[in-house]
């Protein structure tokens, strides 16, 4: 085999790998956060693509005709975006739980920085997302993400895609994320109900009582105490759910 065609085939194969990995790393939790400069994300995606290209089964497709090759690039980008956005949807359960806790505790602030997300956040959601992002790297969950990206070639072979399965898995991810977010915030719903019910009864018994000024400090204190007590379980539940979904890509 001549050197020129061989080098072209290797470059095309690396490009196919980069199409999937680069698209996924734009949205993966931890790697795709808006706090990380886009240039750094691009360099990391290029480095990972160069390292994993020899292990990805794309050599045969790299020598295909140009029309089929263009279609393969489009499909690879689609699969990568789906993997990244689905993982991001599961990770957003922390953001939803943080919104609910912030509303219950009276600490919601629309102008808080949105760490780990692409839109505004509340103070509690920002803290939870920052802690969840740190936990991804502390628990080596980022290695599982990279391994899942490589093993995804067995579930989604290069150049082929099953649209029905992608849609079904996306719907399941949204449902699981919503269920997980509600589950993480459930104790705070009970806490708010009990406190507001107690303040309502107190107001009925003593109409002259300034309920708002009495209840608001209690809500804030109870919310912060409850968050300190349950933050570990909330973060563990999110990482377990994300790790379970990533492990499904490895079969």
C-alpha positions, -999 to 999 in steps of 0.1 A, spaced: 0 0 0 13 34 -9 22 59 18 -1 87 6 -34 67 6 -25 51 39 -19 85 56 -52 98 41 -71 67 54 -56 72 89 -65 109 89 -101 102 79 -103 75 106 -91 99 132 -116 125 119 -145 100 123 -134 93 159 -132 130 165 -167 136 151 -182 113 178 -159 122 207 -157 159 200 -195 162 197 -200 142 229 -175 163 249 -193 195 241 -222 184 264 -208 158 288 -209 168 324 -176 180 336 -160 182 302 -186 203 285 -193 229 312 -194 265 300 -167 274 327 -141 255 306 -128 275 276 -139 262 243 -103 260 231 -93 238 260 -123 215 253 -112 213 216 -76 204 225 -88 177 249 -111 162 223 -84 162 197 -60 145 221 -85 118 231 -94 112 195 -58 107 185 -53 83 215 -85 63 209 -84 63 171 -64 30 168 -89 13 191 -121 24 173 -134 2 145 -135 28 118 -107 17 95 -130 1 69 -154 30 67 -125 55 63 -119 40 28 -155 44 17 -168 66 -12 -172 103 -5 -210 103 -3 -210 74 22 -182 90 41 -201 123 44 -231 104 57 -209 86 82 -196 118 95 -231 132 100 -242 100 119 -211 101 141 -218 137 151 -254 127 158 -244 98 180 -219 120 199 -244 147 205 -269 122 217 -245 106 242 -234 140 256 -269 155 258 -284 124 274 -257 124 301 -263 161 306 -300 155 310 -293 130 338 -269 154 354 -295 182 353 -314 163 380 -292 181 405 -301 215 389 -338 207 392 -334 196 429 -314 228 436 -342 249 421 -368 232 443 -346 235 475 -339 272 467 -377 279 463 -385 261 495 -357 277 515 -364 312 501 -329 313 485 -338 314 448 -319 340 428 -322 342 391 -289 360 388 -267 334 403 -239 320 381 -249 287 363 -219 265 370 -223 232 351 -252 244 330 -259 266 300 -285 289 316 -290 309 348 -293 290 381 -302 295 417 -277 297 445 -285 262 458 -285 247 423 -251 264 415 -236 249 447 -250 214 439 -238 215 403 -204 227 413 -201 199 439 -215 173 414 -189 184 388 -161 180 413 -174 146 423 -173 134 387 -135 138 387 -130 128 423 -147 95 418 -131 88 384 -164 90 367 -147 109 339 -128 77 331 -160 58 328 -172 85 304 -142 80 282 -145 42 283 -182 45 275 -174 66 245 -150 40 232 -174 11 240 -203 29 223 -189 17 190 -203 -18 198 -238 -5 204 -237 21 176 -213 8 149 -198 35 127 -221 45 98 -252 30 113 -278 43 137 -312 32 150 -333 63 154 -361 46 173 -338 34 200 -322 69 203 -356 85 208 -368 59 233 -336 62 254 -339 100 253 -374 98 266 -363 74 293 -334 97 303 -358 127 307 -382 107 328 -354 93 350 -339 128 354 -372 143 365 -379 113 388 -345 116 403 -348 154 408 -381 151 425 -368 123 447 -338 144 458 -360 173 466 -388 153 483 -376 159 519 -377 196 513 -413 194 501 -423 178 534 -402 203 553 -419 233 536 -453 218 540 -448 212 578 -434 247 584 -460 265 563 -488 245 579 -475 254 614 -472 290 605 -507 290 591 -521 275 623 -501 300 643 -515 329 623 -551 316 628 -544 314 666 -527 348 667 -538 370 638 -515 398 649 -484 376 645 -462 388 616 -460 354 600 -438 364 571 -411 378 593 -412 348 616 -415 321 590 -389 333 565 -359 329 588 -372 295 599 -375 284 563 -340 295 554 -325 279 585 -344 247 580 -335 246 543 -298 251 550 -298 225 577 -317 200 556 -293 206 527 -263 201 548 -277 168 561 -288 155 527 -263 169 502 -241 138 504 -270 115 495 -282 138 468 -248 139 451 -243 101 455 -277 95 440 -269 116 409 -235 100 404 -249 65 408 -276 72 382 -251 87 357 -226 58 363 -254 33 357 -264 49 324 -227 51 312 -222 14 322 -251 6 298 -230 19 269 -203 -6 277 -222 -37 268 
